[in-house]
Amino acid sequence: MNRSSVSRRQFLGASGAALVTGLAGCSAGEGGTSTDTASSTDTLKIGVLEDQSGNFALVGDPKAKASMLAIEEINANGGIDGKQIETFQRDPQSDNQRYQELTRTAINEENVDALWAGYSSATREAIRPIIDRNEQLYFYTTQYEGGVCDEFTFAVGPTARQQLGIVLPYLVEEFGPDIYTIAADYNFGQLSADWVKVLANENDANVLGEEFIPLSESSFGSTINRIQEADPDFVMSMLVGANHTSFYEQKASAGLDVPIGTSTAMAQGYEHRRLDAPAMANIYAGVNYMEEVPTDSNTGDGGFVDRYFEMYPDAPYLNEEAETNYFSTYMYKKAVEQAGTTEQPEVIEALESGIELGTEEAPEAPEGETIKLDGATHHVDHHMWIMRADEEHNIEAVENRQIPETFLSETAGCNLPENPEQTQYTPVDYYEEAE
Amino acid sequence: MVNGINLALQFLDSFAFIVLAAAGLAIIFGIMGVINLAHGEFILIGAYTATLAVTQLGLPLVVAMLVGGLVTGLFGILTERVIISGAWPNYISQRTLGRDVIEPLYDRLADSMVATFGLSLILTQGARIRFGNSIDQIATPFGAISYGEFSYSSYRIVLAGVSIGLLLVTYYLFTRTDFGMRARATIQDKETAQAMGVNTDRMYMLTFGFGSALAGLTGALFAPVISMQPTLGDQFLVEAFVAVVVGGPSVVLGTALSGGVLGAILATFSNLYGTFIGRIALLVAALIALRFLPNGITGFIEQLRKRRQESD
């Protein structure tokens, strides 16, 4: 199916909307998706705040692009319930202060009907109070440590329990029970490391040691020596951001050849493409999506990958979070159509009824078959994959299955339709071994 | 358990990182009185040039690294002519407006900070626009050495050797050559140097170019081990400034000494207590040094020497 910007314009021309596009165009989206028609009731507005510069630009830029792809596709197919989507798109530059300012602008001045914003957990926590105060429907799309039970937030990326939950048991079985954890030193890394402990306990493995590394650090000599001293069967790595990427090159050149399980490498910053082989050899990523995920709706003819690179021929990689931005835009579309309105309380209610993708009227999610939003927790029962890089950095899918979110629903008892709250639960509250 | 070889290798690693990060900055700041906040981006230029020379042009790594240093040196000269001394804009404005438009930034610390900060923003964003959020990285050469349960990247040891070599070259250049003598004369007393027939304008330009080339070479040397992205210069900036300030006014000796002292502190603490504590220890050491040695290590040595001379 051809959905280039040319065909979009042809579509708009055919529907007569092109006449006013130029006049009313006020969107900052680089895809130029402003398709405002004369009356404001014929449009709805989506806010997209994703990092296109700063420390998270590498992983944030594909998110913005994938949002614009979904919006363009939806607009070209008649919009949401006949309404064309306008965008409020800005680059917060990986700066949490700027995120807060832009979030206020999006809500108070732009009156967005739904907001997609933020790569890091630190960013999410910086803007969540603003979102809750304004009762703003908000999609957080990064894979993350888990535990956010918030009536206005839909954390649709996979959680640590889902990501680590598929890769850690596999590595214990393949290589042995001794684990060494290295993680970025902020809330995501700390909580993910707690999850490694919880999962190690559940799988009769043990954590020999752990180290938390500041985001600004790019020298890993002493870390590598400490791993060698502990001599684990495998390493769990939750390193984050451009500086931490240096670890993989450095461990390869230092001759550290222990297998590494990760929830952060490759699927987000495509290290297997950027770094010379064999830096990423024997790295196992537990992810819901990578560009290489071999589903028909992803790598098949005219699939997600084809459509993305048709719209962005120069884009380097289609990453995990981009897919989440993409399918969650469709989830939102489905919810608005089900609610019959863009009024946020009604849309949230529709989302909570358990929106599914991959059914007859909604597209398949590229990560695999049907995926379902869990209304009680606002999380997604993802289709998870273990993707392994070999010596030449070829990627193979080792294992895949659907893994529901269980921490919030089963352990913490989060049920937002019945008990609206704005809490982040942490594993330490429920598991002794996480302390 | 502390392993002596680990500690020694990490000391060499930290020493090399600090010395290489600081070398170019020390010359531009210590000799010329210009605070170059674009130092990290000069390192970026060297790193990107070397990497692209290998991946796009297929040059051998060593040649690519020299090209990285050379290109950055030329860029430094351009920067000096246009922004720092304003010689070229002034040349044009003299002929069109009949007056200078740029007041040279030498010994105007705060002003040079603002100007070079602006330059650093332009360079970072320029690299992002031109090359995207990252470029493909080259692999680290030379493999690893093993000892017992440990192994270590041989290339990091080579870096330590290169850093010492660079210090020696710089020392030789500024103390034993005609160029070095003229450069130092220019910096100490511009008018007298001019009266003695030194082309001070040219000295400023070449010294700035040499400092820039060192920064570029640093970037090129570290290109195989750090992540290639537009903000990579940030990783060097803190260590570079701390080393220069702790080192004090004598460029070569100061950089070597502060590389030694700070490298030892960084290596010991990160080896014993982890990377995070290592970083904290480095900054605490800098705080203490500034409190008790306001003129840096070499300033303190100079003070001792003067006192001894007076008492003699």
Interface residues (C-beta under 8 A of the other chain):
Chain A: S53 G54 N55 A57 L58 D61 D185 E211 F212 I213 P214 S216 E217 S218 S219 F220 G221 S222 T223 N225 R226 Q228 E229 D231 A242 N243 H244 T245 S246 E249 Q250 A252 S253 A254 G255 L256 G269 R273 R274 L275 D276 A277 A279 D314 P316
Chain B: M1 N3 N6 L9 Q10 D13 S14 F17 Q125 R128 G132 N133 S134 I135 D136 Q137 I138 A139 T140 F142 G143 A144 S146 E149 F150 S151 Y152 S153 S154 Y155 R156 P224 V225 I226 S227 M228 Q229 P230 T231 L232 D234 Q235 A267 S270 N271 G274 T275 F276 G278 R279
